[in-house]
Amino acid sequence: MKRVATAAGLIPLVILALFKAPPWLFTLLVFGVAVLAAHEYFGIVKAQGYKPFEITCYVLLVLSVVASYAMGFWLFGQPGNPSTLVTRISASVAFWCGLPIVAFLGPLLLLVLGLRREPLSESLPDAAVSYMLLPYVGFTLGILPLLRAAHNGSLYLLYLMLVVWCGDIAAYYVGRAIGKHKLAPRISPGKTWEGAIASVVGAVAVAWFLFQYTRPIANGLEAVRLFSPDQSTVSFGTAPFWLVAMFATVLNIAAQLGDLVESVLKRGAGVKDSGTLVPGHGGVLDRIDALLFALPVGLIFYSPGMSRYLGG
């Protein structure tokens, strides 16, 4: 009951943030989630005996989210507006300076900091687990402000999250009802092949419904003042089933892998949940583990495929 109540309270907040929060506030909220997830990640790796460089990683985490925020303006700003043009130039500088620092200089910096470790055999492992925070949490969550800045990006992110969530729900209930064949007993004994297959089927069905009825959904969101008129008056197309099925299947498989990866981290650390912040759901990392792997897939599918059916 607590699990359902928590979800019922959080989902409306997520939807409000997606559609109503200004870009800076939305990015700040994403950064807050990233910090909480990073704190739980550090707790997991420290439980395994590692000593991550936490302060340095938090600084790099800030730069990664700022770079993603800047990239959104750089890619999707309106050059015809003089003020937007200035913003895009500033964003371009922030992106092209911030990304190399985080992606290329970050690991080198962590290796240099590792020189102070005693014994020296801990230098490389501590640097490695520290840097893994950035692609695992920083770069993936940074996709949220980037995609939201795209044309109808809020709607696309809502679709992406609904497909991931509904796939997870299908896996949970079908797995409990008829699941007999273990999917990965060494990693997560409760997961079954029946649940995994149901998750894919559920994701495809929900994605087909969403992309089939995008126009009525947009009208409904406009009616409750979540969609602004200029967003909802664009021409929405109907995505072909094969494309929707491919999108949902790949997205769902990535989400299930994200769930399994976090299970590996927790099992290695000997903990049941990454934290206790979310009542009935464990920690923040427990709630976003599937999304962390799904977001890069969503980014890949947006420009060459799904954006054309959302007015992008």
Secondary structure in CASP SS format (residue, H / E / C, confidence):
PFRMAT SS
TARGET T0000
AUTHOR 0000-0000-0000
METHOD secondary structure of the structure
MODEL  1
M C 1.00
K H 1.00
R H 1.00
V H 1.00
A H 1.00
T H 1.00
A H 1.00
A H 1.00
G H 1.00
L H 1.00
I H 1.00
P H 1.00
L H 1.00
V H 1.00
I H 1.00
L H 1.00
A H 1.00
L H 1.00
F H 1.00
K H 1.00
A C 1.00
P C 1.00
P H 1.00
W H 1.00
L H 1.00
F H 1.00
T H 1.00
L H 1.00
L H 1.00
V H 1.00
F H 1.00
G H 1.00
V H 1.00
A H 1.00
V H 1.00
L H 1.00
A H 1.00
A H 1.00
H H 1.00
E H 1.00
Y H 1.00
F H 1.00
G H 1.00
I H 1.00
V H 1.00
K H 1.00
A H 1.00
Q C 1.00
G C 1.00
Y C 1.00
K C 1.00
P C 1.00
F C 1.00
E H 1.00
I H 1.00
T H 1.00
C H 1.00
Y H 1.00
V H 1.00
L H 1.00
L H 1.00
V H 1.00
L H 1.00
S H 1.00
V H 1.00
V H 1.00
A H 1.00
S H 1.00
Y H 1.00
A H 1.00
M H 1.00
G H 1.00
F H 1.00
W H 1.00
L H 1.00
F H 1.00
G C 1.00
Q C 1.00
P C 1.00
G C 1.00
N C 1.00
P H 1.00
S H 1.00
T H 1.00
L H 1.00
V H 1.00
T H 1.00
R H 1.00
I H 1.00
S H 1.00
A H 1.00
S H 1.00
V H 1.00
A H 1.00
F H 1.00
W H 1.00
C H 1.00
G H 1.00
L H 1.00
P H 1.00
I H 1.00
V H 1.00
A H 1.00
F H 1.00
L H 1.00
G H 1.00
P H 1.00
L H 1.00
L H 1.00
L H 1.00
L H 1.00
V H 1.00
L H 1.00
G H 1.00
L H 1.00
R H 1.00
R C 1.00
E C 1.00
P C 1.00
L H 1.00
S H 1.00
E H 1.00
S H 1.00
L H 1.00
P H 1.00
D H 1.00
A H 1.00
A H 1.00
V H 1.00
S H 1.00
Y H 1.00
M C 1.00
L H 1.00
L H 1.00
P H 1.00
Y H 1.00
V H 1.00
G H 1.00
F H 1.00
T H 1.00
L H 1.00
G C 1.00
I H 1.00
L H 1.00
P H 1.00
L H 1.00
L H 1.00
R H 1.00
A C 1.00
A C 1.00
H C 1.00
N C 1.00
G H 1.00
S H 1.00
L H 1.00
Y H 1.00
L H 1.00
L H 1.00
Y H 1.00
L H 1.00
M H 1.00
L H 1.00
V H 1.00
V H 1.00
W H 1.00
C H 1.00
G H 1.00
D H 1.00
I H 1.00
A H 1.00
A H 1.00
Y H 1.00
Y H 1.00
V H 1.00
G H 1.00
R H 1.00
A H 1.00
I H 1.00
G C 1.00
K C 1.00
H C 1.00
K E 1.00
L E 1.00
A E 1.00
P C 1.00
R C 1.00
I C 1.00
S E 1.00
P E 1.00
G E 1.00
K E 1.00
T E 1.00
W H 1.00
E H 1.00
G H 1.00
A H 1.00
I H 1.00
A H 1.00
S H 1.00
V H 1.00
V H 1.00
G H 1.00
A H 1.00
V H 1.00
A H 1.00
V H 1.00
A H 1.00
W H 1.00
F H 1.00
L H 1.00
F H 1.00
Q H 1.00
Y C 1.00
T H 1.00
R H 1.00
P H 1.00
I H 1.00
A H 1.00
N H 1.00
G H 1.00
L H 1.00
E H 1.00
A H 1.00
V C 1.00
R C 1.00
L C 1.00
F C 1.00
S C 1.00
P H 1.00
D H 1.00
Q H 1.00
S H 1.00
T C 1.00
V C 1.00
S C 1.00
F C 1.00
G C 1.00
T C 1.00
A C 1.00
P C 1.00
F H 1.00
W H 1.00
L H 1.00
V H 1.00
A H 1.00
M H 1.00
F H 1.00
A H 1.00
T H 1.00
V H 1.00
L H 1.00
N H 1.00
I H 1.00
A H 1.00
A H 1.00
Q H 1.00
L H 1.00
G H 1.00
D H 1.00
L H 1.00
V H 1.00
E H 1.00
S H 1.00
V H 1.00
L H 1.00
K H 1.00
R H 1.00
G H 1.00
A H 1.00
G C 1.00
V C 1.00
K C 1.00
D C 1.00
S C 1.00
G C 1.00
T C 1.00
L C 1.00
V E 1.00
P C 1.00
G C 1.00
H C 1.00
G E 1.00
G C 1.00
V H 1.00
L H 1.00
D H 1.00
R H 1.00
I H 1.00
D H 1.00
A H 1.00
L H 1.00
L H 1.00
F H 1.00
A H 1.00
L H 1.00
P H 1.00
V H 1.00
G H 1.00
L H 1.00
I H 1.00
F H 1.00
Y H 1.00
S C 1.00
P C 1.00
G C 1.00
M H 1.00
S H 1.00
R H 1.00
Y H 1.00
L C 1.00
G C 1.00
G C 1.00
END
